[in-house]
Amino acid sequence: MNSGDLNSGSTGLPGGGGEIARETARRRTFAIISHPDAGKTTLTEKLLLYSGMIRTAGMVEGRKGRGKGATSDWMTMERERGISITTSAMQFEYKGVVLNVLDTPGHRDFSEDTYRTLTAADSAVMVIDASKGVEAQTRKLFEVCRIRKIPVLTFINKMDLHGREPLDLMSEVEQVLGIQASAMNWPVGRGPEFAGVVDRNTGELILFSKTSVAGARRAAVERVPFPSVPPEAGVDASLVADARHELDLLDAAGNPFSMEAFLGGQVTPVFFGSALTNFGVEPFFDAFIRMAPPPGPRVAAGPGGKDVVLDPAGSGFSAYVFKLQANMDRRHRDTLAFMRICSGRFERDMTVLHHRTGKEVRLAQSQTMFARERNRLDAAWPGDVVGIVSAGQFLIGDTLSVDGGFDFRSLPAFPPEVFAEVAPIDPGKRKSYDKGMDQLTREGTVQILHRWGDSFARPIIAAVGRLQFEVFAFRMKDEYGVDCIIEPMPYSSSAWLGGDPATLKTYFSALLVRDRFDRPMVLFSDRYRQLIERENRGHTFTAFG
């Protein structure tokens, strides 16, 4: 059995030497993507367990409100509902490699946050539920990875439950996602009979046994030869025979693996396991740190729109802000700007150019994150995600550097699909209301709109999905002590407007508004959108802002 050049993954950087190159080569910055409930957050929790960052995995018991809550879910609402609502960033070591893990929301209503986060990732782990296959949100997130040319590793989860045949799942990954799939290991047994996985690179069967309830501690592991599994291993001979037959089919007709094709986004290596029981988890993590690429060169826009290539070890310090998050620590009530370092060495208290404002700023309060915990950070390297305390000077997409002369590509805003007018129930809490509105719209929880030409009307909040309104209302109450009136509006799509807003014909089925940057937008009822666009051929309607 041969899975290709699994052990030939490069862990170094082309050219250059010295401390920056060595530290960059040790970094793996990646996002974990999936459809809701596929097991993404559980897999993240097990990575923390196997890295020694936590002694016992805190499982998300989910909607019944039981359990400890996942380490990566820091927000109160996430812990109460058992879902990931916002991206969390964590940094820690695993077997000598520094991991920057971006655990993203799986729900489609938070796809804008996930998209922005994927710009900061050098690779992605795609988690698929073995019983459900490739689901809708997985397809959307994978397409973003394809557009951004991000290498993707696939972990087919929940093999301890009754699910679909592994060969069918491999075929679906290829047909639905349009990428070749290459199995790096293969399951022996499914559901309650799931005993382990065959490592196609070594030809060994890795047997697992439970050592704790719900995988709270590492699974016990034993390696035996395959297919000549000794009787004392206790594996049913029919399971071994089935796995051998399937592996023979893969050897004859499966896709070979090559590191070049993986890094080029042409093939995804596939691993099988169970994040809940820890079966197959450690072999997957070990393969990941060998295969996933370290930070590479980044392209930015220079003078005249020409490309500027920033080498991680050879260029001066540069970074961009991909996320803002308020109130992660209730003791400080501040906002963190999440900054992805693209090149050079970061040092605490360094002074850099803030490209959007043209001003110099000192990066004094720099921190690394572990869920809700913050730790002072004195130095960081390309690939690292650094939290900078923001007093309102940063926006999502801001470029920072020591040299200037370029800007990283702007991060697009998604066109919202749900809209509502909003106001505080208690007018006496106006100051807290205004603070919450400003912070939550800056970080992208919702977008804020105002009716064009009417400065006295109540503001409009807009979002990609209705669950964002629930998050907005919850956080306004939980973090700012403000109950809000939220009145839905009858619009279901939007576009940024090009052309003179004064000449736009809206009739009764569209609304002209301005966003927080004073750009004109049009809100539509889907039923009449084509009519409005047809009647305004002198204007343009753009999907991304």
C-alpha positions as a printed NumPy array, in Angstrom:
array([[  0.   ,   0.   ,   0.   ],
       [  1.368,   3.412,  -0.924],
       [ -0.113,   6.78 ,  -0.053],
       [  2.555,   8.756,  -1.875],
       [  5.201,  11.075,  -0.533],
       [  3.622,  11.719,   2.859],
       [  6.964,  12.078,   4.589],
       [  8.412,  14.45 ,   2.022],
       [  6.524,  17.527,   3.232],
       [  8.755,  20.574,   3.411],
       [  9.04 ,  22.243,   6.803],
       [ 11.487,  24.903,   5.676],
       [ 11.364,  28.116,   3.724],
       [ 12.946,  28.83 ,   0.352],
       [ 16.06 ,  30.951,   0.657],
       [ 17.182,  33.07 ,   3.568],
       [ 18.416,  32.046,   6.965],
       [ 18.662,  33.315,  10.462],
       [ 16.198,  33.502,  13.301],
       [ 13.203,  34.79 ,  11.306],
       [ 13.491,  31.981,   8.745],
       [ 13.854,  29.327,  11.444],
       [ 10.888,  30.58 ,  13.44 ],
       [  8.737,  30.97 ,  10.317],
       [  9.506,  27.383,   9.312],
       [  8.111,  26.204,  12.678],
       [  4.738,  27.923,  12.157],
       [  1.516,  26.385,  10.895],
       [ -1.366,  28.85 ,  10.675],
       [ -4.606,  27.154,   9.705],
       [ -8.383,  27.374,   9.917],
       [-10.774,  24.551,  10.739],
       [-13.894,  24.597,   8.564],
       [-17.048,  22.506,   8.454],
       [-20.815,  22.451,   8.367],
       [-22.377,  22.913,  11.847],
       [-22.265,  19.823,  14.064],
       [-19.649,  17.998,  12.   ],
       [-17.291,  18.025,  14.984],
       [-15.012,  20.949,  14.187],
       [-14.849,  22.41 ,  17.686],
       [-14.458,  18.949,  19.218],
       [-11.472,  18.28 ,  16.945],
       [ -9.941,  21.6  ,  18.022],
       [-10.426,  20.579,  21.659],
       [ -8.607,  17.303,  21.04 ],
       [ -5.679,  19.127,  19.472],
       [ -5.378,  21.039,  22.75 ],
       [ -5.578,  17.755,  24.658],
       [ -2.847,  16.08 ,  22.621],
       [ -0.615,  19.155,  22.762],
       [ -0.772,  19.112,  26.566],
       [ -2.545,  22.478,  26.803],
       [ -5.48 ,  20.953,  28.69 ],
       [ -5.604,  17.845,  30.849],
       [ -9.195,  16.94 ,  30.118],
       [-11.126,  17.758,  26.959],
       [-14.165,  19.928,  27.765],
       [-16.893,  18.661,  25.536],
       [-19.724,  20.722,  24.077],
       [-22.827,  18.857,  25.218],
       [-24.798,  21.187,  23.005],
       [-28.273,  22.56 ,  23.096],
       [-29.322,  20.976,  26.383],
       [-26.923,  23.234,  28.25 ],
       [-24.86 ,  20.475,  29.863],
       [-21.117,  20.043,  29.796],
       [-18.182,  22.337,  30.302],
       [-18.192,  24.106,  26.993],
       [-15.329,  23.979,  24.511],
       [-12.105,  25.789,  25.341],
       [-12.204,  27.668,  22.042],
       [-15.751,  28.956,  22.666],
       [-15.163,  32.015,  24.863],
       [-18.414,  33.938,  24.38 ],
       [-21.214,  33.422,  26.919],
       [-23.779,  32.669,  24.215],
       [-21.46 ,  30.085,  22.638],
       [-21.071,  28.233,  25.922],
       [-24.819,  28.338,  26.587],
       [-25.909,  27.143,  23.132],
       [-23.019,  24.814,  22.292],
       [-22.204,  26.453,  18.935],
       [-19.314,  28.521,  17.614],
       [-20.469,  32.061,  16.852],
       [-17.198,  33.893,  16.361],
       [-13.713,  32.948,  15.276],
       [-11.317,  32.146,  18.09 ],
       [ -7.551,  32.275,  17.726],
       [ -5.17 ,  30.21 ,  19.816],
       [ -1.419,  29.639,  19.721],
       [  0.44 ,  26.719,  21.269],
       [  3.095,  24.125,  20.477],
       [  2.516,  20.601,  19.263],
       [  5.578,  18.355,  19.011],
       [  7.968,  21.223,  18.303],
       [  5.706,  23.04 ,  15.833],
       [  4.003,  26.333,  16.741],
       [  0.318,  26.166,  15.788],
       [ -1.851,  29.212,  15.188],
       [ -5.344,  27.692,  15.17 ],
       [ -8.29 ,  29.658,  13.801],
       [-11.478,  27.895,  14.895],
       [-14.203,  29.345,  12.681],
       [-18.015,  29.426,  12.985],
       [-19.703,  26.69 ,  10.975],
       [-23.135,  28.312,  10.669],
       [-23.763,  30.068,   7.33 ],
       [-25.04 ,  33.177,   9.126],
       [-21.458,  33.842,  10.223],
       [-19.798,  33.129,   6.872],
       [-18.455,  36.689,   6.614],
       [-16.37 ,  36.206,   9.768],
       [-15.159,  32.857,   8.463],
       [-14.214,  34.322,   5.079],
       [-12.12 ,  37.055,   6.671],
       [-10.411,  34.492,   8.867],
       [ -9.517,  32.298,   5.902],
       [ -7.463,  35.169,   4.49 ],
       [ -5.177,  34.766,   7.512],
       [ -4.748,  30.989,   7.072],
       [ -2.016,  29.161,   5.134],
       [ -3.979,  25.903,   5.093],
       [ -7.311,  24.519,   6.229],
       [ -8.66 ,  21.389,   7.877],
       [-12.058,  20.397,   6.514],
       [-14.157,  18.264,   8.884],
       [-16.873,  16.067,   7.342],
       [-19.544,  14.078,   9.177],
       [-19.296,  10.447,   8.03 ],
       [-23.062,  10.021,   8.15 ],
       [-23.924,  13.197,   6.214],
       [-21.075,  13.661,   3.747],
       [-20.343,  17.002,   2.114],
       [-22.961,  19.492,   3.352],
       [-23.954,  22.93 ,   2.105],
       [-21.745,  25.117,   4.29 ],
       [-18.773,  22.838,   3.688],
       [-19.156,  23.42 ,  -0.049],
       [-19.225,  27.196,   0.402],
       [-16.208,  27.286,   2.682],
       [-14.242,  24.932,   0.466],
       [-14.948,  27.201,  -2.508],
       [-13.389,  30.105,  -0.588],
       [-10.312,  27.942,   0.025],
       [-10.185,  27.122,  -3.675],
       [-10.411,  30.793,  -4.673],
       [ -7.643,  31.694,  -2.235],
       [ -5.589,  28.611,  -3.254],
       [ -5.426,  27.336,   0.321],
       [ -4.329,  23.678,   0.686],
       [ -7.022,  21.611,   2.422],
       [ -6.67 ,  18.458,   4.52 ],
       [ -9.855,  16.439,   5.097],
       [-10.809,  14.68 ,   8.332],
       [-13.856,  12.421,   7.981],
       [-15.272,  12.368,  11.476],
       [-17.702,  10.273,  13.526],
       [-16.538,   6.902,  12.236],
       [-17.623,   5.516,  15.625],
       [-21.24 ,   6.086,  14.552],
       [-23.211,   4.372,  11.812],
       [-22.536,   6.261,   8.602],
       [-21.908,   5.997,   4.903],
       [-19.36 ,   3.783,   3.223],
       [-15.837,   5.321,   3.141],
       [-15.506,   4.759,  -0.613],
       [-18.804,   6.605,  -1.164],
       [-17.579,   9.499,   0.988],
       [-14.314,   9.72 ,  -0.971],
       [-16.271,   9.764,  -4.222],
       [-18.593,  12.487,  -2.963],
       [-15.674,  14.712,  -1.934],
       [-14.351,  14.465,  -5.479],
       [-17.661,  14.934,  -7.285],
       [-19.159,  17.686,  -5.124],
       [-16.007,  19.682,  -4.4  ],
       [-14.213,  19.062,  -7.677],
       [-10.906,  17.994,  -6.122],
       [ -9.05 ,  14.698,  -6.105],
       [ -9.153,  12.849,  -2.791],
       [ -6.289,  10.651,  -1.643],
       [ -6.796,   8.406,   1.398],
       [ -3.854,   8.574,   3.8  ],
       [ -5.37 ,   6.051,   6.183],
       [ -8.325,   3.674,   6.051],
       [-10.861,   2.64 ,   8.701],
       [-11.205,  -0.898,   9.964],
       [-14.812,  -1.288,  11.039],
       [-17.533,   1.356,  11.318],
       [-19.874,   2.445,  14.059],
       [-19.542,   0.419,  17.282],
       [-17.09 ,  -1.911,  15.47 ],
       [-14.676,   0.913,  14.563],
       [-11.358,  -0.498,  15.8  ],
       [ -8.691,   1.628,  14.163],
       [ -7.143,   2.866,  10.938],
       [ -4.593,   1.466,   8.537],
       [ -1.678,   3.839,   7.952],
       [ -1.188,   3.502,   4.189],
       [  2.309,   4.94 ,   4.415],
       [  3.669,   2.347,   6.886],
       [  1.257,  -0.523,   6.24 ],
       [  0.398,  -0.788,   9.945],
       [ -2.981,  -1.07 ,  11.602],
       [ -3.277,   1.491,  14.394],
       [ -5.636,   0.024,  16.995],
       [ -7.385,   2.216,  19.543],
       [ -9.201,   1.576,  22.779],
       [-11.208,   3.948,  24.942],
       [ -9.543,   5.148,  28.128],
       [-12.177,   7.64 ,  29.306],
       [-15.767,   8.72 ,  28.815],
       [-16.343,  10.872,  25.706],
       [-12.644,  10.947,  24.897],
       [-11.724,  13.224,  27.796],
       [ -8.242,  11.651,  27.812],
       [ -5.95 ,  10.271,  25.13 ],
       [ -6.925,   6.997,  23.494],
       [ -4.684,   3.992,  24.062],
       [ -2.852,   3.061,  20.855],
       [ -1.305,  -0.172,  19.589],
       [  0.353,  -0.718,  16.2  ],
       [  0.197,  -4.145,  14.557],
       [  1.069,  -5.368,  11.046],
       [ -1.645,  -5.312,   8.387],
       [ -3.242,  -7.35 ,   6.9  ],
       [ -1.639, -10.122,   8.962],
       [ -3.276,  -8.919,  12.159],
       [ -2.416, -11.268,  15.064],
       [ -5.396, -12.988,  16.728],
       [ -4.478, -11.519,  20.126],
       [ -5.258,  -8.041,  18.735],
       [ -8.94 ,  -8.958,  19.068],
       [-10.044,  -7.603,  15.681],
       [-12.777,  -9.487,  13.84 ],
       [-11.279, -11.183,  10.77 ],
       [-14.195, -10.078,   8.581],
       [-13.431,  -6.397,   9.35 ],
       [ -9.809,  -6.935,   8.355],
       [-10.894,  -8.664,   5.131],
       [-13.285,  -5.82 ,   4.23 ],
       [-10.604,  -3.199,   4.822],
       [ -8.073,  -5.163,   2.775],
       [-10.512,  -5.441,  -0.136],
       [-11.214,  -1.703,  -0.07 ],
       [ -7.52 ,  -0.885,   0.105],
       [ -6.856,  -3.134,  -2.889],
       [ -9.425,  -1.09 ,  -4.814],
       [ -7.722,   2.133,  -3.758],
       [ -4.302,   0.814,  -4.748],
       [ -5.658,  -0.059,  -8.189],
       [ -7.863,   2.951,  -8.914],
       [ -7.379,   5.542,  -6.17 ],
       [ -5.626,   8.885,  -6.513],
       [ -1.941,   8.944,  -5.602],
       [ -0.8  ,  11.649,  -3.214],
       [  1.883,  14.178,  -4.059],
       [  2.964,  17.136,  -1.941],
       [  3.115,  19.364,  -5.005],
       [ -0.49 ,  18.594,  -5.963],
       [ -1.638,  19.13 ,  -2.365],
       [  0.067,  22.515,  -2.03 ],
       [ -1.365,  23.48 ,  -5.397],
       [ -4.906,  22.705,  -4.252],
       [ -5.344,  19.799,  -6.688],
       [ -5.657,  16.991,  -4.155],
       [ -6.885,  16.765,  -0.573],
       [ -5.366,  14.101,   1.713],
       [ -8.173,  12.288,   3.549],
       [ -8.041,  10.857,   7.062],
       [-10.689,   8.876,   8.937],
       [-11.339,   8.955,  12.651],
       [-13.532,   9.937,  15.568],
       [-12.855,  13.205,  17.36 ],
       [-15.243,  12.199,  20.149],
       [-13.381,   9.002,  21.085],
       [ -9.932,  10.263,  19.937],
       [ -9.634,   7.349,  17.478],
       [ -7.358,   8.452,  14.62 ],
       [ -6.874,  11.936,  16.057],
       [ -3.183,  11.847,  16.955],
       [ -2.094,  10.24 ,  13.636],
       [ -3.996,  12.998,  11.841],
       [ -2.315,  15.76 ,  13.834],
       [  1.102,  14.187,  13.278],
       [  0.51 ,  14.058,   9.539],
       [ -0.814,  17.616,   9.535],
       [  2.354,  19.168,  10.964],
       [  4.422,  17.286,   8.359],
       [  2.228,  18.246,   5.412],
       [  0.77 ,  21.705,   6.058],
       [  2.896,  24.536,   4.651],
       [  4.645,  27.161,   6.768],
       [  3.915,  30.826,   5.991],
       [  4.928,  31.784,   2.461],
       [  5.236,  35.009,   0.461],
       [  2.257,  37.4  ,   0.465],
       [  1.181,  39.586,  -2.43 ],
       [  0.122,  43.182,  -1.775],
       [ -0.868,  46.105,  -3.989],
       [  1.937,  48.579,  -4.568],
       [  2.1  ,  51.929,  -6.396],
       [ -0.039,  51.972,  -9.531],
       [ -1.716,  48.733,  -8.504],
       [  1.394,  46.688,  -9.229],
       [  1.966,  43.558,  -7.168],
       [  4.481,  43.695,  -4.342],
       [  5.683,  40.315,  -3.037],
       [  6.577,  40.262,   0.65 ],
       [  8.908,  37.457,   1.65 ],
       [  8.225,  36.321,   5.227],
       [ 11.891,  36.157,   6.216],
       [ 13.369,  38.682,   3.777],
       [ 11.008,  41.664,   4.097],
       [ 10.516,  44.075,   6.982],
       [  7.644,  43.732,   9.417],
       [  4.167,  43.781,   7.854],
       [  0.737,  42.667,   9.035],
       [ -2.957,  43.285,   8.52 ],
       [ -6.01 ,  43.316,  10.778],
       [ -8.517,  40.59 ,   9.884],
       [-10.754,  40.674,  12.959],
       [-11.899,  42.946,  15.793],
       [-13.423,  41.564,  18.969],
       [-14.807,  43.557,  21.896],
       [-15.165,  42.404,  25.5  ],
       [-13.209,  39.174,  25.339],
       [-12.068,  40.004,  28.857],
       [-14.799,  41.548,  31.013],
       [-12.184,  42.962,  33.388],
       [-10.808,  45.254,  30.682],
       [-13.851,  46.023,  28.489],
       [-11.6  ,  46.728,  25.535],
       [-11.374,  45.691,  21.895],
       [ -8.706,  43.401,  20.475],
       [ -7.503,  43.796,  16.907],
       [ -6.4  ,  40.397,  15.566],
       [ -3.359,  40.933,  13.367],
       [ -1.824,  38.333,  11.024],
       [  1.933,  38.856,  10.678],
       [  2.98 ,  38.418,   7.063],
       [  6.691,  39.261,   7.145],
       [  9.483,  40.238,   9.491],
       [  9.805,  40.133,  13.26 ],
       [  7.264,  41.734,  15.583],
       [  8.512,  43.282,  18.808],
       [  6.412,  44.677,  21.615],
       [  6.363,  48.513,  21.667],
       [  7.579,  48.765,  18.078],
       [  6.392,  51.783,  16.066],
       [  4.833,  51.052,  12.68 ],
       [  3.048,  52.905,   9.91 ],
       [ -0.75 ,  52.658,   9.907],
       [ -1.307,  52.76 ,   6.135],
       [ -4.961,  53.868,   6.117],
       [ -4.373,  56.914,   8.304],
       [ -0.774,  57.601,   7.305],
       [  0.135,  57.908,  10.995],
       [  2.683,  56.105,  13.105],
       [  1.31 ,  53.927,  15.9  ],
       [  3.065,  52.144,  18.756],
       [  2.063,  48.506,  19.207],
       [  2.367,  48.493,  22.973],
       [ -0.289,  46.177,  24.384],
       [  0.385,  43.017,  22.388],
       [ -0.975,  39.69 ,  23.486],
       [ -1.337,  36.088,  22.446],
       [ -4.659,  34.327,  23.025],
       [ -5.792,  31.038,  24.463],
       [ -9.599,  31.217,  24.399],
       [-10.469,  33.86 ,  27.023],
       [ -6.968,  33.964,  28.478],
       [ -4.446,  36.582,  27.407],
       [ -0.701,  36.443,  27.783],
       [  1.779,  39.243,  27.236],
       [  3.638,  38.842,  23.961],
       [  7.088,  40.335,  23.46 ],
       [  7.991,  38.907,  20.044],
       [  6.224,  37.163,  17.164],
       [  7.002,  35.892,  13.69 ],
       [  5.399,  35.461,  10.244],
       [  2.259,  33.374,  10.522],
       [  1.551,  34.36 ,  14.109],
       [ -1.733,  35.964,  15.089],
       [ -1.23 ,  38.798,  17.565],
       [ -3.892,  40.617,  19.565],
       [ -3.389,  44.382,  19.852],
       [ -5.547,  46.382,  22.261],
       [ -7.397,  48.92 ,  20.127],
       [ -8.788,  52.224,  21.284],
       [-10.785,  52.536,  18.07 ],
       [ -7.871,  53.296,  15.743],
       [ -8.022,  50.008,  13.816],
       [-10.536,  48.735,  11.282],
       [-10.813,  45.319,   9.649],
       [ -8.466,  45.238,   6.65 ],
       [ -5.93 ,  47.792,   7.959],
       [ -2.332,  47.29 ,   6.81 ],
       [  0.581,  47.918,   9.192],
       [  4.29 ,  47.881,   8.306],
       [  7.671,  49.439,   8.972],
       [  8.33 ,  50.416,   5.347],
       [  4.999,  51.358,   3.721],
       [  4.524,  51.622,  -0.048],
       [  1.883,  48.889,  -0.359],
       [ -1.462,  47.695,   0.996],
       [ -2.743,  44.187,   1.512],
       [ -5.883,  43.493,  -0.479],
       [ -9.033,  44.789,   1.19 ],
       [-11.38 ,  42.279,   2.776],
       [-14.803,  42.47 ,   1.121],
       [-18.022,  43.042,   3.019],
       [-20.767,  40.56 ,   2.205],
       [-24.095,  41.951,   0.937],
       [-26.569,  41.582,   3.837],
       [-29.797,  39.638,   3.392],
       [-31.776,  40.474,   6.542],
       [-32.557,  43.94 ,   7.887],
       [-34.191,  45.504,  10.938],
       [-34.629,  48.897,  12.542],
       [-33.142,  49.083,  16.025],
       [-33.469,  51.324,  19.086],
       [-32.863,  51.027,  22.856],
       [-35.915,  50.253,  24.969],
       [-34.629,  52.54 ,  27.717],
       [-33.626,  55.976,  26.318],
       [-31.619,  56.56 ,  29.5  ],
       [-29.092,  53.949,  28.318],
       [-28.302,  55.85 ,  25.146],
       [-24.588,  56.179,  25.954],
       [-24.164,  52.419,  26.469],
       [-26.31 ,  51.779,  23.395],
       [-24.13 ,  54.012,  21.213],
       [-20.944,  52.359,  22.516],
       [-22.294,  48.883,  21.847],
       [-23.511,  49.811,  18.361],
       [-20.114,  51.258,  17.479],
       [-18.069,  48.321,  18.774],
       [-20.295,  45.557,  17.41 ],
       [-20.544,  47.112,  13.949],
       [-16.782,  47.716,  13.838],
       [-16.106,  44.056,  14.505],
       [-18.701,  42.929,  11.952],
       [-21.324,  41.36 ,  14.228],
       [-23.822,  43.335,  12.132],
       [-23.58 ,  46.102,   9.55 ],
       [-25.167,  49.476,  10.321],
       [-27.112,  51.417,   7.671],
       [-28.962,  54.747,   7.61 ],
       [-31.762,  55.875,   5.345],
       [-30.369,  58.068,   2.58 ],
       [-31.019,  61.745,   3.303],
       [-32.767,  61.13 ,   6.654],
       [-30.479,  61.67 ,   9.637],
       [-33.302,  61.413,  12.194],
       [-34.603,  57.949,  11.315],
       [-33.681,  54.98 ,  13.484],
       [-30.567,  53.148,  12.289],
       [-30.908,  49.877,  10.397],
       [-28.897,  46.803,  11.324],
       [-28.14 ,  44.364,   8.533],
       [-26.646,  40.885,   8.467],
       [-26.022,  37.878,   6.264],
       [-28.252,  35.713,   8.461],
       [-30.927,  36.177,  11.097],
       [-28.915,  34.416,  13.81 ],
       [-26.587,  37.43 ,  13.749],
       [-29.489,  39.518,  15.061],
       [-29.842,  37.113,  17.986],
       [-26.135,  37.475,  18.709],
       [-26.402,  41.274,  18.447],
       [-29.358,  41.434,  20.871],
       [-27.726,  38.991,  23.286],
       [-24.419,  40.858,  23.36 ],
       [-26.044,  44.287,  23.687],
       [-27.822,  42.981,  26.792],
       [-25.013,  40.794,  28.151],
       [-22.057,  43.101,  27.52 ],
       [-23.57 ,  46.609,  27.529],
       [-26.71 ,  46.182,  29.665],
       [-29.016,  47.431,  26.895],
       [-32.273,  45.792,  25.801],
       [-33.081,  46.668,  22.187],
       [-36.195,  46.895,  20.048],
       [-35.487,  45.041,  16.803],
       [-38.158,  45.424,  14.124],
       [-37.603,  43.305,  10.981],
       [-37.871,  44.989,   7.58 ],
       [-39.321,  43.421,   4.386],
       [-36.104,  43.299,   2.354],
       [-34.156,  40.173,   1.443],
       [-31.103,  41.287,  -0.553],
       [-28.878,  44.298,  -1.157],
       [-26.203,  45.788,  -3.38 ],
       [-23.789,  48.675,  -3.318],
       [-24.855,  51.364,  -5.771],
       [-22.75 ,  52.925,  -8.485],
       [-24.082,  56.141, -10.027],
       [-25.961,  59.186,  -8.773],
       [-28.23 ,  58.195,  -5.845],
       [-30.462,  61.212,  -6.564],
       [-31.571,  59.724,  -9.891],
       [-32.287,  56.21 ,  -8.615],
       [-35.874,  55.04 ,  -9.223],
       [-36.838,  52.918,  -6.213],
       [-40.655,  52.962,  -6.421],
       [-42.117,  51.147,  -3.407],
       [-40.06 ,  47.959,  -3.457],
       [-36.546,  49.143,  -2.627],
       [-34.888,  51.41 ,  -0.098],
       [-31.866,  53.665,  -0.617],
       [-29.494,  53.718,   2.361],
       [-25.876,  54.54 ,   3.193],
       [-23.441,  52.252,   4.985],
       [-21.073,  53.281,   7.776],
       [-18.58 ,  54.535,   5.167],
       [-21.303,  56.714,   3.541],
       [-21.45 ,  54.505,   0.455],
       [-24.926,  54.241,  -1.13 ],
       [-26.649,  50.854,  -0.964],
       [-30.004,  49.607,  -2.197],
       [-32.154,  47.173,  -0.209],
       [-34.446,  45.012,  -2.328],
       [-37.377,  42.722,  -2.024],
       [-36.247,  39.782,  -4.139],
       [-39.551,  39.784,  -6.015],
       [-38.846,  43.231,  -7.45 ],
       [-35.054,  43.304,  -7.653],
       [-34.837,  42.61 , -11.379],
       [-37.419,  45.328, -12.046],
       [-35.438,  47.927, -10.083],
       [-32.192,  47.023, -11.821],
       [-33.889,  47.074, -15.241],
       [-35.371,  50.509, -14.579],
       [-31.974,  51.885, -13.516],
       [-29.641,  50.823, -16.307],
       [-27.515,  53.928, -15.742],
       [-26.545,  52.603, -12.337],
       [-24.462,  49.609, -11.264],
       [-25.338,  47.18 ,  -8.469],
       [-22.321,  45.495,  -6.875],
       [-22.435,  42.359,  -4.759],
       [-19.374,  43.079,  -2.587],
       [-18.375,  46.275,  -0.848]])
